[in-house]
């Protein structure tokens, strides 16, 4: 039997192939939720879904799209926001 | 609306939110832009035109655009692609020992102490004022 603490499904199970071609079961912590657009709730593209220790290892450019509101808003919402701000700036001039 | 000299804001891609100007109209869909963005072909759908225009000659270069933007109060920072540094080869410790055996260490000559004439003492402010008085 597995360890009693590992019987719960808190940890996710990962099958790993060892160098001796044996498959073993690893218990890993679950990944955080997918990043979503703060305006429309769409799942964001280009934002990796990893635990913090892995996110820390990634370069900044691999964590979110390189545009204003990247990693916060989806591309459609960001475009709308940028157009709105451009038109607003125009009105104030 | 989309003619040469029209100021626009780019709304898509990594240059989104940056100001640019139309340099050339390629066809009804695409234009050539330059400015805060990179000089590149761009879909008209990805541009938000403004009411402002700039006077630009035909085939305006990047330098011309930079000049015109400066008049508007927009500084364009030039970004050159970084040049890769030549990689230094790592030597293994075993190799280093071999090298050391081949080349006997040069004995370091003790650095001579040169006597430099002491700088004349500068008058302090207090002394100056005392003299003047």
Backbone of each chain as ProteinMPNN parsed JSONL, in Angstrom:
{"seq_chain_A": "XXXXXXXXXXXXXXXXXXXXXXXXXXXXXXXXXXXXXXXXXXXXXXXXXXXXXXXXXXXXXXXXXXXXXXXXXXXXXXXXXXXXXXXXXXXXX", "coords_chain_A": {"N_chain_A": [[0.836, -1.203, 0.0], [0.3, 2.284, -0.516], [1.833, 5.123, 1.063], [-0.069, 6.362, 3.786], [-0.514, 9.143, 3.774], [-0.282, 9.716, 1.162], [-2.43, 8.734, -0.045], [-4.513, 10.378, -0.415], [-5.926, 12.669, -2.835], [-4.62, 15.03, -3.029], [-2.087, 15.533, -3.957], [-0.741, 15.439, -7.25], [-0.403, 12.72, -9.544], [2.451, 11.58, -11.209], [3.75, 9.866, -13.874], [6.883, 8.502, -14.267], [9.583, 7.64, -16.335], [12.258, 5.681, -15.536], [15.898, 5.64, -15.739], [16.509, 2.927, -15.895], [14.474, 1.937, -17.379], [12.092, 1.509, -16.019], [8.821, 2.148, -14.925], [7.885, 4.572, -12.697], [5.965, 5.913, -9.998], [5.494, 9.255, -9.323], [4.855, 11.707, -6.855], [3.519, 14.809, -7.073], [3.154, 18.332, -6.38], [0.138, 20.088, -7.152], [-0.469, 22.056, -10.138], [-0.849, 25.627, -10.405], [-3.919, 27.526, -11.118], [-5.007, 28.234, -14.505], [-3.901, 31.204, -16.16], [-6.075, 33.954, -16.495], [-7.924, 36.347, -18.488], [-8.411, 39.523, -17.105], [-10.568, 40.966, -17.719], [-12.458, 39.723, -19.501], [-12.295, 37.079, -18.82], [-11.21, 35.092, -20.35], [-9.019, 32.357, -21.148], [-5.593, 33.005, -20.929], [-3.241, 33.253, -23.552], [0.133, 32.232, -24.024], [1.069, 32.445, -21.464], [2.756, 30.672, -19.171], [1.831, 27.747, -17.271], [2.843, 27.113, -14.392], [4.457, 25.977, -11.35], [5.501, 28.242, -8.729], [8.311, 28.004, -8.279], [9.287, 27.144, -10.687], [8.498, 29.129, -12.388], [10.067, 31.155, -11.494], [12.508, 30.486, -12.509], [12.236, 30.954, -15.187], [12.888, 33.235, -17.917], [11.896, 36.721, -18.052], [10.632, 37.381, -20.427], [9.459, 35.063, -21.215], [7.361, 34.652, -19.63], [5.112, 36.202, -20.057], [3.17, 37.815, -22.704], [4.847, 40.238, -24.757], [3.623, 42.911, -24.702], [1.77, 45.959, -24.008], [-0.259, 45.532, -21.147], [0.211, 42.836, -21.261], [-0.18, 39.512, -20.217], [-2.109, 40.22, -18.425], [-4.456, 41.161, -19.671], [-6.429, 39.71, -22.308], [-5.606, 39.398, -25.837], [-7.537, 40.67, -27.415], [-8.993, 42.278, -25.61], [-6.919, 43.88, -24.722], [-6.263, 45.246, -27.039], [-8.57, 46.713, -27.424], [-8.433, 48.339, -25.166], [-6.098, 49.795, -25.681], [-6.779, 51.187, -27.998], [-8.853, 52.711, -26.987], [-7.492, 54.319, -25.128], [-5.84, 55.724, -26.843], [-7.674, 57.186, -28.317], [-8.767, 58.725, -26.309], [-6.593, 60.262, -25.533], [-6.349, 61.767, -27.767], [-8.673, 63.311, -27.729], [-8.272, 64.949, -25.523], [-6.238, 66.588, -26.386]], "CA_chain_A": [[0.0, 0.0, 0.0], [1.034, 3.556, -0.513], [1.82, 5.852, 2.329], [-1.405, 6.884, 4.045], [-0.645, 10.557, 3.398], [-0.295, 9.827, -0.296], [-3.657, 8.135, -0.575], [-5.422, 11.455, -0.813], [-5.611, 13.153, -4.189], [-4.1, 16.397, -2.959], [-0.933, 15.587, -4.851], [-1.016, 14.801, -8.536], [0.49, 11.593, -9.81], [3.19, 11.716, -12.459], [4.495, 8.66, -14.234], [8.221, 8.834, -14.743], [10.364, 6.501, -16.805], [13.604, 5.756, -14.961], [16.952, 5.212, -16.667], [16.432, 1.474, -16.036], [13.232, 1.709, -18.129], [11.027, 1.132, -15.105], [7.964, 3.323, -14.714], [7.605, 4.782, -11.279], [4.96, 6.944, -9.753], [5.96, 10.372, -8.504], [3.778, 12.545, -6.325], [3.937, 16.215, -7.183], [2.121, 19.301, -6.032], [-0.656, 20.48, -8.322], [-0.146, 23.333, -10.76], [-1.865, 26.657, -10.156], [-4.941, 27.677, -12.154], [-4.567, 28.931, -15.714], [-4.058, 32.653, -16.113], [-7.236, 34.388, -17.276], [-8.07, 37.777, -18.763], [-9.109, 40.113, -15.967], [-11.791, 41.646, -18.154], [-13.459, 38.829, -20.079], [-12.188, 35.751, -18.234], [-10.682, 34.126, -21.306], [-7.705, 31.814, -20.777], [-4.559, 33.768, -21.626], [-2.24, 32.503, -24.318], [1.503, 32.704, -23.836], [1.425, 32.532, -20.047], [2.93, 29.279, -18.749], [1.133, 27.332, -16.061], [3.859, 26.381, -13.639], [4.584, 26.318, -9.934], [6.358, 29.424, -8.604], [9.753, 27.751, -8.37], [9.642, 27.018, -12.101], [8.289, 30.455, -12.984], [11.216, 31.952, -11.099], [13.633, 30.116, -13.353], [11.994, 31.415, -16.553], [13.128, 34.651, -18.171], [10.685, 37.549, -18.009], [9.949, 37.387, -21.721], [8.742, 33.81, -21.444], [6.264, 34.558, -18.662], [3.92, 36.899, -20.552], [3.389, 38.462, -23.999], [5.594, 41.495, -24.654], [2.854, 44.084, -25.138], [1.106, 46.539, -22.855], [-1.279, 44.66, -20.534], [0.54, 41.434, -21.507], [-0.287, 38.694, -19.021], [-3.248, 40.695, -17.632], [-5.637, 41.154, -20.538], [-6.277, 38.937, -23.537], [-5.184, 40.291, -26.922], [-8.677, 41.464, -27.887], [-9.292, 43.305, -24.606], [-5.783, 44.802, -24.699], [-6.387, 46.093, -28.226], [-9.659, 47.652, -27.147], [-7.945, 49.298, -24.164], [-5.099, 50.665, -26.313], [-7.517, 52.081, -28.902], [-9.608, 53.653, -26.149], [-6.574, 55.298, -24.538], [-5.349, 56.563, -27.941], [-8.751, 58.133, -28.665], [-8.924, 59.624, -25.176], [-5.472, 61.198, -25.605], [-6.657, 62.639, -28.885], [-9.721, 64.248, -27.32], [-7.738, 65.918, -24.564], [-5.297, 67.492, -27.051]], "C_chain_A": [[0.874, 1.258, 0.0], [0.988, 4.16, 0.877], [0.435, 6.437, 2.55], [-1.578, 8.331, 3.586], [-0.733, 10.722, 1.889], [-1.546, 9.207, -0.904], [-4.651, 9.212, -1.011], [-5.0, 11.975, -2.182], [-5.13, 14.606, -4.186], [-2.933, 16.559, -3.922], [-1.295, 14.912, -6.162], [0.014, 13.706, -8.771], [1.151, 11.762, -11.181], [3.944, 10.425, -12.713], [5.831, 9.073, -14.818], [8.918, 7.565, -15.184], [11.78, 6.657, -16.266], [14.641, 5.343, -16.002], [16.962, 3.695, -16.874], [15.152, 1.014, -16.702], [12.112, 1.131, -17.274], [10.11, 2.35, -14.991], [7.644, 3.415, -13.226], [6.607, 5.918, -11.133], [5.56, 8.02, -8.853], [4.764, 11.178, -8.046], [4.254, 13.983, -6.344], [2.794, 17.123, -6.808], [1.402, 19.748, -7.295], [-0.241, 21.863, -8.839], [-1.215, 24.362, -10.423], [-2.836, 26.772, -11.332], [-4.375, 28.422, -13.35], [-4.805, 30.425, -15.566], [-5.229, 33.057, -17.005], [-7.217, 35.895, -17.461], [-8.902, 38.39, -17.645], [-10.384, 40.822, -16.392], [-12.849, 40.643, -18.63], [-13.353, 37.393, -19.552], [-11.695, 34.672, -19.167], [-9.328, 33.599, -20.811], [-6.634, 32.513, -21.606], [-3.588, 32.853, -22.35], [-0.865, 33.072, -23.997], [1.9, 32.907, -22.392], [1.554, 31.101, -19.52], [2.23, 28.993, -17.417], [2.095, 26.47, -15.261], [3.841, 26.797, -12.179], [5.598, 27.455, -9.803], [7.85, 29.152, -8.776], [10.201, 27.601, -9.816], [9.497, 28.353, -12.812], [9.495, 31.346, -12.696], [12.398, 31.712, -12.038], [13.486, 30.68, -14.768], [12.408, 32.874, -16.722], [11.813, 35.413, -18.258], [9.896, 37.458, -19.314], [9.198, 36.102, -21.992], [7.557, 33.672, -20.51], [4.998, 35.247, -19.142], [4.223, 37.503, -21.908], [4.023, 39.844, -23.809], [4.802, 42.669, -25.206], [2.228, 44.707, -23.908], [-0.058, 45.643, -22.422], [-0.992, 43.166, -20.77], [0.525, 40.636, -20.218], [-1.405, 39.12, -18.094], [-4.53, 40.589, -18.453], [-5.368, 40.25, -21.737], [-6.016, 39.918, -24.679], [-6.323, 41.205, -27.375], [-8.987, 42.605, -26.917], [-8.178, 44.35, -24.562], [-5.888, 45.772, -25.869], [-7.459, 47.15, -28.001], [-9.179, 48.75, -26.189], [-6.98, 50.291, -24.795], [-5.791, 51.663, -27.237], [-8.256, 53.141, -28.094], [-8.691, 54.734, -25.601], [-6.043, 56.244, -25.616], [-6.405, 57.61, -28.303], [-8.948, 59.156, -27.557], [-7.839, 60.704, -25.224], [-5.728, 62.229, -26.71], [-7.687, 63.712, -28.504], [-9.174, 65.341, -26.424], [-6.818, 66.936, -25.226], [-5.959, 68.752, -27.57]], "O_chain_A": [[2.017, 1.259, 0.458], [0.206, 3.753, 1.736], [-0.177, 6.953, 1.615], [-2.633, 8.71, 3.077], [-1.205, 11.747, 1.397], [-1.701, 9.162, -2.124], [-5.511, 8.981, -1.861], [-3.875, 11.755, -2.629], [-5.219, 15.312, -5.191], [-2.803, 17.574, -4.607], [-2.052, 13.943, -6.19], [1.138, 13.758, -8.271], [0.486, 12.049, -12.177], [4.691, 9.953, -11.856], [5.903, 9.886, -15.739], [8.859, 6.541, -14.504], [12.429, 7.672, -16.52], [14.295, 4.76, -17.03], [17.386, 3.227, -17.93], [14.781, -0.156, -16.607], [11.287, 0.355, -17.756], [10.598, 3.48, -14.964], [7.194, 2.455, -12.602], [6.438, 6.755, -12.02], [6.065, 7.734, -7.768], [3.778, 11.312, -8.769], [5.255, 14.334, -5.719], [1.624, 16.752, -6.9], [1.989, 19.78, -8.377], [0.259, 22.708, -8.096], [-2.367, 24.002, -10.181], [-2.613, 26.197, -12.397], [-3.39, 29.15, -13.232], [-5.771, 30.86, -14.939], [-5.364, 32.568, -18.126], [-6.582, 36.625, -16.699], [-9.953, 37.866, -17.277], [-11.188, 41.231, -15.553], [-14.003, 40.71, -18.207], [-14.237, 36.577, -19.814], [-11.745, 33.486, -18.843], [-8.586, 34.313, -20.137], [-6.745, 32.605, -22.829], [-3.172, 31.819, -21.829], [-0.728, 34.265, -23.73], [2.953, 33.481, -22.113], [0.553, 30.39, -19.433], [2.067, 29.871, -16.57], [2.153, 25.252, -15.434], [3.283, 27.833, -11.819], [6.46, 27.617, -10.667], [8.572, 29.968, -9.349], [11.351, 27.89, -10.146], [10.265, 28.675, -13.719], [9.895, 32.17, -13.519], [13.18, 32.62, -12.32], [14.48, 30.866, -15.47], [12.295, 33.665, -15.785], [10.756, 34.831, -18.503], [8.665, 37.457, -19.313], [8.378, 36.051, -22.908], [6.821, 32.687, -20.582], [3.908, 34.911, -18.679], [5.39, 37.695, -22.251], [3.76, 40.527, -22.819], [5.282, 43.359, -26.105], [2.156, 44.061, -22.862], [-0.752, 45.069, -23.261], [-1.852, 42.324, -20.509], [1.146, 41.034, -19.232], [-1.644, 38.466, -17.079], [-5.534, 40.024, -18.018], [-4.219, 40.053, -22.132], [-6.183, 41.127, -24.513], [-6.099, 42.376, -27.682], [-9.214, 43.742, -27.329], [-8.436, 45.542, -24.39], [-5.637, 46.968, -25.719], [-7.284, 48.321, -28.339], [-9.477, 49.929, -26.377], [-7.025, 51.483, -24.492], [-5.438, 52.842, -27.262], [-8.284, 54.315, -28.464], [-9.041, 55.915, -25.599], [-5.82, 57.425, -25.349], [-6.08, 58.769, -28.563], [-9.258, 60.317, -27.825], [-8.103, 61.884, -24.995], [-5.368, 63.4, -26.588], [-7.576, 64.868, -28.91], [-9.553, 66.507, -26.539], [-6.63, 68.032, -24.697], [-5.29, 69.605, -28.153]]}, "seq_chain_B": "XXXXXXXXXXXXXXXXXXXXXXXXXXXXXXXXXXXXXXXXXXXXXXXXXXXXXXXXXXXXXXXXXXXXXXXXXXXXXXXXXXXXXXXXXXXXXXXXXXXXXXXXXXXXXXXXXXXXXXXXXXXXXXXXXXXXX", "coords_chain_B": {"N_chain_B": [[-7.95, 58.228, -45.335], [-5.727, 56.689, -44.564], [-2.875, 57.777, -45.365], [0.366, 58.837, -46.602], [2.374, 60.068, -44.0], [0.511, 60.177, -42.004], [-0.141, 60.137, -38.564], [-0.139, 57.431, -36.324], [-1.303, 54.998, -33.915], [-0.006, 51.981, -32.842], [-1.776, 48.978, -32.497], [-1.558, 46.29, -32.086], [0.486, 43.444, -31.325], [4.008, 43.408, -30.282], [4.778, 46.018, -30.407], [2.596, 47.394, -29.667], [0.606, 50.172, -28.672], [2.505, 52.043, -29.167], [3.66, 54.99, -30.895], [3.503, 55.753, -34.38], [4.329, 56.517, -37.812], [2.95, 56.705, -41.076], [4.866, 55.699, -43.746], [4.891, 54.764, -46.288], [2.474, 53.715, -48.636], [1.523, 50.557, -49.306], [-0.399, 48.723, -50.391], [-4.0, 48.352, -50.518], [-4.363, 47.11, -48.136], [-1.963, 46.974, -46.697], [0.602, 48.975, -45.124], [3.694, 50.843, -44.903], [5.384, 51.412, -41.938], [6.967, 53.633, -39.538], [8.877, 54.954, -36.783], [8.329, 55.202, -33.334], [7.993, 52.567, -33.262], [9.366, 49.599, -34.802], [10.73, 49.904, -38.133], [8.563, 48.809, -40.421], [6.421, 46.577, -42.342], [2.884, 46.805, -42.153], [-0.372, 45.797, -41.227], [-3.334, 47.564, -42.006], [-5.431, 47.259, -40.32], [-4.267, 46.958, -37.871], [-3.648, 49.407, -36.932], [-4.335, 52.5, -35.313], [-5.538, 55.328, -36.462], [-4.652, 58.813, -36.04], [-5.708, 62.29, -35.776], [-3.659, 63.889, -36.46], [-1.064, 64.848, -38.765], [2.107, 64.403, -40.41], [4.53, 66.186, -42.287], [5.946, 64.512, -44.78], [8.433, 63.567, -47.069], [8.574, 61.737, -50.199], [9.526, 58.38, -49.82], [10.78, 58.626, -47.297], [13.466, 58.514, -44.995], [14.56, 56.635, -42.064], [15.93, 58.41, -40.45], [14.83, 60.876, -41.153], [12.257, 60.564, -40.159], [12.792, 60.333, -37.444], [13.699, 62.921, -36.92], [11.372, 64.419, -37.424], [9.678, 63.414, -35.484], [10.954, 64.322, -33.247], [10.374, 66.988, -33.31], [7.75, 66.895, -32.585], [8.02, 66.267, -30.022], [8.574, 63.71, -29.305], [10.826, 61.433, -28.344], [12.923, 59.198, -29.95], [14.404, 56.291, -29.094], [17.356, 54.855, -30.111], [17.832, 51.537, -30.918], [20.173, 49.153, -31.066], [20.906, 45.911, -32.268], [22.184, 43.681, -29.872], [25.603, 42.864, -29.662], [27.105, 39.738, -29.742], [29.245, 38.568, -27.195], [32.615, 37.417, -27.523], [33.059, 34.042, -26.779], [34.585, 32.839, -23.841], [36.93, 30.336, -23.51], [36.634, 27.609, -21.392], [39.051, 26.319, -19.257], [40.139, 23.187, -18.224], [40.985, 22.021, -14.941], [43.064, 20.191, -14.953], [44.305, 20.696, -17.387], [45.154, 23.226, -16.902], [47.111, 22.806, -15.008], [49.022, 21.472, -16.526], [49.74, 23.485, -18.299], [50.913, 25.206, -16.518], [53.164, 23.782, -15.802], [54.61, 23.75, -18.168], [55.107, 26.439, -18.675], [57.153, 28.137, -16.716], [56.563, 29.913, -13.751], [56.678, 33.404, -13.83], [58.823, 35.319, -11.915], [57.645, 37.63, -9.735], [58.592, 40.91, -9.855], [59.407, 42.971, -7.193], [57.33, 45.7, -6.698], [58.586, 48.898, -7.298], [58.949, 51.419, -4.948], [57.935, 54.504, -5.563], [58.981, 57.648, -4.786], [56.869, 60.152, -4.352], [56.66, 63.608, -4.711], [55.334, 65.364, -2.027], [52.133, 66.719, -2.166], [51.495, 70.173, -2.13], [50.255, 71.724, 0.73], [46.869, 72.507, 0.805], [45.251, 75.581, 1.207], [42.988, 75.946, 3.748], [39.543, 76.882, 4.042], [39.062, 78.335, 6.285], [41.579, 79.296, 6.955], [42.066, 80.949, 4.799], [40.174, 82.936, 5.063], [41.013, 83.998, 7.426], [43.47, 85.096, 6.682], [42.692, 87.047, 4.866], [41.399, 88.754, 6.512]], "CA_chain_B": [[-7.408, 58.326, -43.976], [-4.39, 56.09, -44.486], [-1.97, 58.297, -46.378], [1.73, 59.052, -46.106], [2.481, 61.16, -43.037], [-0.513, 60.07, -40.956], [0.324, 59.586, -37.283], [-0.998, 56.332, -35.878], [-0.874, 54.205, -32.762], [-0.081, 50.563, -33.176], [-2.681, 48.373, -31.515], [-1.342, 44.854, -31.949], [1.875, 43.003, -31.315], [4.87, 43.889, -29.196], [4.898, 47.469, -30.507], [1.27, 47.952, -29.371], [0.613, 51.345, -27.81], [3.563, 52.967, -29.586], [3.247, 55.858, -32.0], [4.256, 55.565, -35.616], [3.854, 57.317, -38.932], [2.943, 55.937, -42.322], [5.942, 56.153, -44.625], [4.591, 54.352, -47.643], [1.269, 52.888, -48.757], [1.916, 49.443, -50.183], [-1.642, 48.449, -51.115], [-5.127, 48.787, -49.678], [-4.312, 46.425, -46.848], [-0.705, 47.142, -45.972], [1.38, 50.21, -45.212], [5.005, 50.779, -44.26], [5.379, 52.357, -40.825], [8.231, 53.906, -38.861], [8.687, 55.831, -35.627], [8.699, 54.527, -32.08], [8.008, 51.14, -33.587], [10.384, 49.261, -35.799], [10.293, 50.208, -39.501], [8.06, 47.514, -40.887], [5.134, 46.487, -43.026], [1.873, 46.654, -41.123], [-1.763, 45.759, -41.676], [-4.071, 48.772, -41.638], [-6.294, 46.887, -39.192], [-3.492, 47.0, -36.627], [-3.293, 50.798, -36.666], [-5.401, 53.419, -34.926], [-5.071, 56.621, -36.981], [-5.012, 60.021, -35.285], [-6.037, 63.393, -36.684], [-2.428, 64.588, -36.81], [-0.224, 64.358, -39.863], [3.464, 64.942, -40.494], [4.92, 66.359, -43.684], [7.042, 63.593, -45.1], [8.672, 63.413, -48.499], [8.422, 60.363, -50.662], [10.672, 57.55, -49.464], [11.458, 59.215, -46.142], [14.306, 57.541, -44.283], [14.329, 56.568, -40.617], [16.472, 59.639, -39.855], [13.83, 61.936, -41.365], [11.141, 60.317, -39.237], [13.275, 60.66, -36.094], [13.715, 64.384, -36.837], [9.99, 64.912, -37.36], [9.132, 63.018, -34.183], [11.573, 65.17, -32.235], [9.611, 68.246, -33.333], [6.498, 66.643, -31.86], [8.335, 65.999, -28.62], [8.685, 62.271, -29.059], [12.207, 60.974, -28.533], [13.029, 57.798, -30.354], [15.688, 55.736, -28.666], [17.879, 53.916, -31.101], [18.22, 50.255, -30.332], [20.947, 48.312, -31.968], [20.98, 44.543, -31.751], [23.369, 43.445, -29.053], [26.596, 41.993, -30.287], [27.486, 38.651, -28.838], [30.638, 38.611, -26.752], [33.335, 36.175, -27.831], [33.008, 33.143, -25.628], [35.875, 32.449, -23.287], [36.991, 28.885, -23.345], [36.948, 27.172, -20.036], [40.125, 25.33, -19.215], [39.991, 22.264, -17.095], [42.041, 22.209, -13.948], [44.188, 19.352, -15.357], [44.983, 21.434, -18.442], [45.808, 24.384, -16.301], [48.325, 22.323, -14.346], [49.991, 21.209, -17.594], [50.205, 24.779, -18.765], [51.775, 25.762, -15.483], [54.433, 23.057, -15.852], [55.328, 24.19, -19.36], [55.569, 27.818, -18.512], [57.476, 28.432, -15.32], [56.007, 31.203, -13.32], [57.606, 34.539, -13.778], [58.877, 35.881, -10.562], [57.173, 39.016, -9.732], [59.514, 41.881, -9.281], [58.72, 43.781, -6.19], [57.092, 47.05, -7.233], [59.413, 49.923, -6.65], [58.181, 52.504, -4.351], [58.394, 55.805, -6.057], [58.642, 58.716, -3.845], [56.243, 61.289, -5.038], [56.691, 64.808, -3.854], [54.038, 65.581, -1.386], [51.399, 67.88, -2.675], [51.479, 71.291, -1.168], [49.007, 71.779, 1.5], [45.925, 73.509, 0.325], [44.727, 76.442, 2.274], [41.587, 75.681, 4.072], [38.687, 78.065, 3.942], [39.203, 79.124, 7.5], [42.849, 80.011, 6.877], [41.891, 82.013, 3.805], [39.399, 84.035, 5.624], [41.842, 84.621, 8.46], [44.458, 85.908, 5.982], [42.023, 88.234, 4.318], [41.098, 89.676, 7.612]], "C_chain_B": [[-5.966, 57.816, -43.903], [-3.523, 56.618, -45.615], [-0.604, 58.549, -45.751], [1.752, 60.248, -45.164], [1.467, 61.094, -41.918], [0.07, 59.459, -39.693], [-0.662, 58.529, -36.814], [-0.477, 55.768, -34.56], [-1.014, 52.749, -33.147], [-0.883, 49.849, -32.084], [-2.445, 46.879, -31.319], [0.148, 44.551, -31.926], [2.704, 43.654, -30.24], [5.088, 45.385, -29.248], [3.571, 48.159, -30.173], [1.392, 49.128, -28.409], [1.673, 52.363, -28.18], [3.109, 53.765, -30.798], [4.132, 55.629, -33.214], [3.659, 56.453, -36.695], [3.913, 56.465, -40.199], [3.967, 56.539, -43.272], [5.598, 55.864, -46.079], [3.311, 53.521, -47.632], [1.558, 51.795, -49.775], [0.726, 48.978, -51.035], [-2.797, 48.792, -50.183], [-5.128, 48.156, -48.295], [-3.083, 46.824, -46.021], [-0.056, 48.507, -46.195], [2.746, 49.965, -44.573], [5.013, 51.818, -43.153], [6.778, 52.524, -40.254], [7.944, 54.843, -37.7], [9.17, 55.163, -34.369], [8.774, 53.015, -32.297], [9.201, 50.849, -34.486], [9.847, 49.65, -37.177], [9.848, 48.901, -40.133], [6.734, 47.643, -41.621], [4.068, 46.212, -41.97], [0.485, 46.648, -41.742], [-2.485, 47.004, -41.169], [-4.967, 48.5, -40.427], [-5.58, 46.998, -37.848], [-3.062, 48.419, -36.262], [-4.524, 51.587, -36.259], [-4.953, 54.807, -35.378], [-5.482, 57.767, -36.064], [-5.295, 61.131, -36.286], [-4.785, 64.115, -37.176], [-1.745, 63.977, -38.03], [1.133, 65.044, -39.794], [3.774, 65.116, -41.967], [6.131, 65.485, -43.948], [7.185, 63.493, -46.61], [8.516, 61.965, -48.899], [9.688, 59.579, -50.322], [11.475, 58.125, -48.321], [12.239, 58.141, -45.395], [13.961, 57.562, -42.801], [14.809, 57.851, -39.937], [15.485, 60.792, -39.981], [12.697, 61.802, -40.355], [11.537, 60.691, -37.814], [13.248, 62.17, -35.884], [12.309, 64.929, -36.627], [9.357, 64.589, -36.005], [9.701, 63.895, -33.072], [10.827, 66.501, -32.14], [8.32, 68.104, -32.546], [6.737, 66.395, -30.376], [8.369, 64.529, -28.292], [10.111, 61.838, -29.382], [12.189, 59.501, -28.912], [14.401, 57.286, -29.951], [16.128, 54.692, -29.676], [18.295, 52.626, -30.402], [18.942, 49.436, -31.389], [20.947, 46.898, -31.405], [22.285, 44.315, -31.012], [24.331, 42.514, -29.767], [27.063, 40.963, -29.265], [28.961, 38.768, -28.482], [31.323, 37.319, -27.169], [33.423, 35.301, -26.585], [34.414, 32.794, -25.154], [35.86, 30.95, -23.049], [37.346, 28.544, -21.915], [38.057, 26.138, -20.104], [39.923, 24.448, -18.0], [41.177, 22.41, -16.154], [43.278, 21.386, -14.326], [45.015, 20.061, -16.428], [45.779, 22.594, -17.877], [47.118, 23.975, -15.641], [49.42, 22.062, -15.379], [50.615, 22.5, -18.08], [51.21, 25.359, -17.778], [53.142, 25.084, -15.509], [55.284, 23.53, -17.026], [55.937, 25.573, -19.176], [55.862, 28.082, -17.042], [56.995, 29.835, -14.966], [57.078, 32.276, -13.303], [57.595, 35.09, -12.356], [58.49, 37.347, -10.606], [58.217, 39.913, -9.096], [58.744, 42.764, -8.308], [58.527, 45.194, -6.738], [57.893, 48.096, -6.468], [58.524, 51.016, -6.092], [58.745, 53.825, -4.843], [57.981, 56.879, -5.087], [58.077, 59.901, -4.614], [56.301, 62.494, -4.107], [55.305, 65.083, -3.29], [53.398, 66.859, -1.922], [51.368, 68.97, -1.614], [50.136, 71.373, -0.484], [48.11, 72.875, 0.959], [45.419, 74.33, 1.499], [43.26, 76.109, 2.528], [40.823, 76.996, 4.034], [38.922, 78.991, 5.126], [40.465, 79.976, 7.437], [42.744, 81.188, 5.91], [41.232, 83.225, 4.406], [40.219, 84.774, 6.689], [42.845, 85.554, 7.815], [43.852, 87.21, 5.489], [41.744, 89.263, 5.382], [42.385, 90.367, 8.072]], "O_chain_B": [[-5.105, 58.427, -43.269], [-3.433, 56.011, -46.682], [-0.439, 58.483, -44.532], [1.218, 61.311, -45.483], [1.547, 61.875, -40.97], [0.696, 58.4, -39.736], [-1.875, 58.716, -36.899], [0.653, 56.039, -34.156], [-2.027, 52.339, -33.712], [-0.684, 50.094, -30.894], [-3.079, 46.266, -30.461], [0.96, 45.316, -32.446], [2.181, 44.366, -29.384], [5.529, 45.98, -28.265], [3.432, 49.366, -30.372], [2.173, 49.092, -27.458], [1.739, 53.435, -27.578], [2.304, 53.308, -31.609], [5.326, 55.353, -33.103], [2.609, 57.065, -36.502], [4.798, 55.626, -40.368], [3.938, 57.735, -43.563], [5.964, 56.617, -46.981], [3.092, 52.72, -46.723], [1.806, 52.069, -50.95], [0.841, 48.856, -52.255], [-2.595, 49.454, -49.165], [-5.819, 48.625, -47.391], [-3.165, 46.987, -44.804], [-0.142, 49.102, -47.269], [2.933, 49.017, -43.81], [4.688, 52.981, -43.392], [7.655, 51.683, -40.453], [6.878, 55.457, -37.643], [10.276, 54.623, -34.323], [9.509, 52.298, -31.617], [9.943, 51.751, -34.874], [8.632, 49.717, -37.367], [10.656, 47.999, -40.355], [6.035, 48.653, -41.537], [4.309, 45.481, -41.01], [0.206, 47.405, -42.671], [-2.27, 47.439, -40.038], [-5.227, 49.391, -39.618], [-6.225, 47.12, -36.807], [-2.214, 48.613, -35.391], [-5.616, 51.376, -36.787], [-4.08, 55.406, -34.75], [-6.517, 57.709, -35.399], [-5.143, 60.944, -37.493], [-4.823, 64.849, -38.164], [-1.833, 62.777, -38.289], [1.284, 66.114, -39.204], [3.35, 64.315, -42.801], [7.207, 65.706, -43.394], [6.201, 63.353, -47.337], [8.349, 61.082, -48.058], [10.798, 60.074, -50.52], [12.705, 58.121, -48.356], [11.762, 57.026, -45.188], [13.177, 58.392, -42.342], [14.195, 58.326, -38.981], [15.314, 61.584, -39.054], [12.24, 62.786, -39.774], [10.753, 61.28, -37.07], [12.837, 62.655, -34.83], [12.08, 65.784, -35.771], [8.6, 65.388, -35.454], [9.025, 64.178, -32.083], [10.666, 67.068, -31.06], [7.849, 69.055, -31.921], [5.8, 66.321, -29.581], [8.212, 64.138, -27.135], [10.543, 61.871, -30.535], [11.528, 58.68, -28.276], [15.427, 57.787, -30.411], [15.38, 53.784, -30.039], [19.025, 52.648, -29.411], [18.398, 49.088, -32.438], [20.983, 46.714, -30.188], [23.355, 44.709, -31.475], [23.938, 41.524, -30.384], [27.364, 41.272, -28.112], [29.808, 39.027, -29.336], [30.706, 36.254, -27.174], [33.802, 35.75, -25.504], [35.305, 32.497, -25.95], [34.927, 30.386, -22.478], [38.25, 29.131, -21.32], [38.008, 25.203, -20.903], [39.584, 24.908, -16.909], [42.245, 22.874, -16.552], [44.406, 21.806, -14.066], [46.245, 20.042, -16.398], [46.894, 22.895, -18.302], [48.11, 24.701, -15.703], [50.588, 22.38, -15.155], [51.829, 22.608, -18.251], [52.229, 25.929, -18.169], [54.161, 25.73, -15.267], [56.499, 23.691, -16.91], [57.104, 25.822, -19.479], [54.951, 28.231, -16.228], [57.026, 30.772, -15.765], [58.2, 32.082, -12.837], [56.561, 35.29, -11.719], [58.967, 38.142, -11.416], [58.657, 39.7, -7.967], [57.629, 43.219, -8.56], [59.488, 45.812, -7.197], [57.891, 48.177, -5.24], [57.528, 51.444, -6.676], [59.886, 54.189, -4.559], [56.836, 56.992, -4.649], [58.757, 60.542, -5.415], [56.033, 62.409, -2.908], [54.285, 65.037, -3.977], [54.035, 67.898, -2.096], [51.238, 68.728, -0.414], [49.073, 71.125, -1.053], [48.537, 73.999, 0.697], [45.199, 73.834, 2.604], [42.442, 76.014, 1.614], [41.41, 78.078, 3.998], [38.973, 80.215, 5.005], [40.473, 81.156, 7.786], [43.263, 82.274, 6.168], [41.682, 84.362, 4.266], [40.132, 85.994, 6.834], [43.07, 86.663, 8.3], [44.402, 88.298, 5.662], [41.843, 90.47, 5.166], [42.351, 91.185, 8.991]]}, "name": "protein", "num_of_chains": 2, "seq": "XXXXXXXXXXXXXXXXXXXXXXXXXXXXXXXXXXXXXXXXXXXXXXXXXXXXXXXXXXXXXXXXXXXXXXXXXXXXXXXXXXXXXXXXXXXXXXXXXXXXXXXXXXXXXXXXXXXXXXXXXXXXXXXXXXXXXXXXXXXXXXXXXXXXXXXXXXXXXXXXXXXXXXXXXXXXXXXXXXXXXXXXXXXXXXXXXXXXXXXXXXXXXXXXXXXXXXXXXXXXXXXXXX"}
